[in-house]
């Protein structure tokens, strides 16, 4: 009897622990919308249009997640955050997932108790200066004043870079990209430093972008990706495989335009599994059978998301580079859907 009770107690504790660490997907379904933590505003990545509607690369991934859960990409509440507030909003439960320019690091993963569900943009920190300064290299910035967003890896990277190169700088702390833009134009800082994609996005909003130069040095690795809280494996799986869906869709040639046709069945078993024509991968995630179809129908594949928001034909003008598919010389790669 004692052994039975002891075993029952262990089982009860295990069940309670599992219950305590799970439930985000159920909470999202019960709330009727996804609470998505985003940046306060970066052109091409997260911004409001003339009608006040959120648009951008990060926004499309929020909508993709909502489409997977509800079959409706508009069931999202966007929660703007700064570098300082983003993790608090997530870990306090005010947000369900963080889809914004956030770097995957050891400390954030292990000590801050965050779960990074993959990389949706490979980036690196750079520097932007007025062309009138005549600066050609970051190593020529000795004594410069530098606008730096607080609560970011940017602060640590620049301190290490300047120390390693035995040069000095004067930090000008700012909270948001908009604040950096104001200070930079007002001449309160000679240099703006952040992820290279953010610099390109910010420069695209200037009246005369050509008057500003992004220096050639990239001083860090900044793998950016979606973030969830530790301890909810089911929810982590949902977010991770939403990202993978967009990547594998590009690999397989599935687009917003042809997904309806392909969803009827093809000669490719992986496409059939992904789109629900064979099997039911959605049930394993706690989602609808056509969850991946809903993602692609709503926002398209990774290449479509990239090109629409930040690609070469947009004002941001970013090339795919490291964010090309693995077969095209980039780093993007999805595990198999099987």
N, C-alpha and C positions, 0 to 999 in steps of 0.2 A: 504493500500500500504506500509506504513512504517513497519508494522508487517511482511509483506511478504519479504521486502528487508532485514530487520533485521534477519529473519529466514534464508534467502538465504545467508546472510553474515556468520552466524554461521556455516551453512552447508559447505560453501566454506573453512572457516578456518579449520574445522574438516577434510575436504578432503585433504587440503594442509599439515596439520600436519601428517596425516596418510601417505601421500606420502613421506614426509621428513624422516619418521622413518622406511620406508620399502624399499625393493628393492634389498637386498643382493642376494637373489636367482636369480633374473633376471640378476643382474650384473655378477654373477658366470656363468650363462648360456651364456651371451653375450661374456664374456671373453674366454669361451671355456675351462676353467680349474678352479679348486679350489685352492686358495692360503691358504695353511695350515701351521700355525705357529707351529714349533716343537722345541725341545731342540737342543743344539749344538752337542749332542752326548752322549748317555748312552747305554751301552751294553744291548741288549735284548729289549730295549724300542725304541730307535731311533739311528741308526748307519748306516754307509755305508759299503757295502760288498766290496769284492776285485774288483768288476767291477764298483764301485762308485754308486751303486744303494742303495737307502734308504730302510732299513728293520726295523722291530721291532713291538712291541705291539702298540705303539702310531701311527706308520706309517700305520699299518693295519686299524686303525680307520679313518685316513685321506682317505685311499683308499676306505673304505666302504662308506664314505660320497660322494666321487666322483662317485662311482658305483650307488648310489641311484639317483644322479642327471643326470648323463650322460649314465648310463649303461656301463661305462668304468672306472675301478678303476685306470687307469694310467693317467687320466686327472687331475693331481695334480702338483702344483708347491710348493715345500717344502721350507719354510722360517725358517732357524735356528735362535734361539733367546736365550738370556741369561735371568737370573732372572730379570735383570733390564730392558731389552728391550722388553720383550714379550707383556706387556700390551700396550705399546706405539705403537708397530707394529699393534696390533689389533684395538685399538681405533682410530688410524690415518687412518684406512682403507687400510693399506698396506697388511693386512692379512684378510681373511674371517672368519676363525675359528681357535681357539687355541686347538690343541690336544697334550698336553704334560703334564709332571708332575707338575700340578698346583693345589694348595690347595684351596678349597672353604672356604672362611671366610666372616664374616659380613662386614668388611671394604671393601674388594674387591667387594663384591656383591652390596653394597649400595653406598659407597663413590667413588670407582673407576669406577662405572657404568658398571660393567660386569654382564653378565647373565650366570650362571652355569646351564648346561642342564642335570645334573645328575652326578652320580659317576661311573667311570669305573675301579677305583682301590682304595680300602680302605687301607691306609698306616699309618705309624707312624714314628716319628723321632727316630733314634738310633745313636750308636757310634761304630766306628771301631778303633782298636788299634793294633800295632804289638804284637804278642804273647810274644815276648821277654821282654816286659814291665812288664809282670806278673800281669796286672790289671784284676780284676775279676768283678768289678762293676763301673758304672759311678760315683758313690759317692767317688771312690778312685782317681778321676782325679783332685784333688785340685792342682792348679798351672800349669796345663797342657796347652800347646799351641794347639789350635784347628782350623783346616781349616774349614771355613764357607763360603758358597756361599752368596754373597750380594744380596739384593733385594728379599729375600725369607722369609718365615715364620720361617725358621731354625734359623735365627739371633735372633728373638724375643723369640722363645721357649727356646733356650739354655741360654739366659740371665735370664729368669725367673727360669729355673731349677737350675742353679748354685746359684742364689740369695736365692731361697727357701731353698736350702740345705747348705747355708752358706759356700760355697767353691768358689774359684776364678779360673779364666782361662785367657789365653792370646789369643785374637782372631787373626787369620791369614786370612784376607779377600781374597777371590778368586772369579772369575767370572764364571768359567765353571767347569764341572766335570773333564775334561782333565787337567785343571790347578791344581785342588785339588790333582789329582793323582801324578803329578810331584812334588808338594810341600811335599806331604806325604812321597813319596819315598826318597826325598832329606833330610828328617829329619827336615824340617822347621816347621812341626807341629807334635805333638805326636798323635793327634787324628783327624779323619775325621768324621764329623757329617752331616747327611742328612737323607732323608727318608730311612727306612730299605731296601726297594726294591732297591734303588740306591746304598746302601752299598753292597748288594749282587751282583748287576750287576758289580760294580767297582771291587770287590774282584775277580770275575770270570775272569777278564782280567790279573790278576797277574800271574807271572811265578810259584809262590808257594803260592796258596791261603791259604793253611793250616797254613802259618806263620802269619796269621792275624785273629783276633778274633772280631766278632760282639758281643758287650756286651748285656746282657739280658734286660736292661731297654729300654722300649719304652716310650718316655716322652711326646707324643702329639697324637692328632688325626689329620690325614692328609687325608681327603677325596679328591681324585684327580678326575678331570673330565673335559669334554669339556667346552669351554668358547666362548661366542659370545658377541657382543656389546648390550647394552641396546637399546630397542626401535624398534626392528624388530621381531615381534612375529612370523611371518611366518618362518623366517630363524631359530629362536629358536626351533620351532616345528620340522623342518627338522632334525636338529642336534640331538635333544632329542630323536626322534623316530628312528633314525639310531642306536643310542646306545641301545634303548629298543629292536630293532629288533634282535640284536645279543644275547641279554639275553633271550628273549622269544623263540628264535630259539633253544637254548640249553634246555630250559624248555620243549619244545614240541618235542625234538629229531630230529630237522631238521639240516642236515649237508650239507657240500659241496657235499658229495657223493650221498645223496638221494634227494636233493632239486629238481632235474629235474623230478623225479618220482612223488614226492608229489605235485608239481605245477600243475599236470594234474587233481588234485582233490582227496579229501580224505573224510572219514566219520567225520572228525573233522572240524566244521565250522570255528574255529579260525585259523587253518592252511590255510584253503581255503581263508579266508579274507586276511590273511597276504601275501600269495603268489599270490593273484589276481585271483584265480579261482572263487571267489564270490565277488560281489561288486567292488568298486573302491576306496580304501582308498588313493591311490596315488593322485587322483584328488583333494582331500581335502588339500594336501600339495603342490600342484602345480608340482607334479612329475608324472612319468610314472606309469601305472597300476601295472607293475611288479617291482617296485622300491625295495621292500624288498627282492624279489627273487634275484635281481641283487646284493644286499648287501651280502647275504649268499653265492651265487655262487662265488663271488669275494674273500671273506675272511673267510667264515665259520661262525659258531656261536661263542659266547663268549668263551666257553671252548676250542674250536679249536684255537682261537687266543691266548689265555693264554698258552696253552700247547706248541704250536709251537714256541713261542718266549721266554717265561720266566718260563715255568713249570718245574716239577721235572726232566724231561729227558733232559733238556737243561743245558748248563754250568751255567746259573743263578741259577737254582735249587729251585725255589720258590714253596711252597705248596699253594693250593687255600686258606686255612684259611678263613678269613672274606670274601674273594672274591669267595667263593662257593655260589651256588644257595641257596635261603632261605630254600628250602626243604631239603638241605644237611647240614643245620646248619650255613650257611653263611648269608650275608646281601644283596646279589644281588636279585633283584625283579623287574619285569616289570609290569606296569599297563596293563590291558587287551586291546587287539586289537579288539575293537568292537565299 
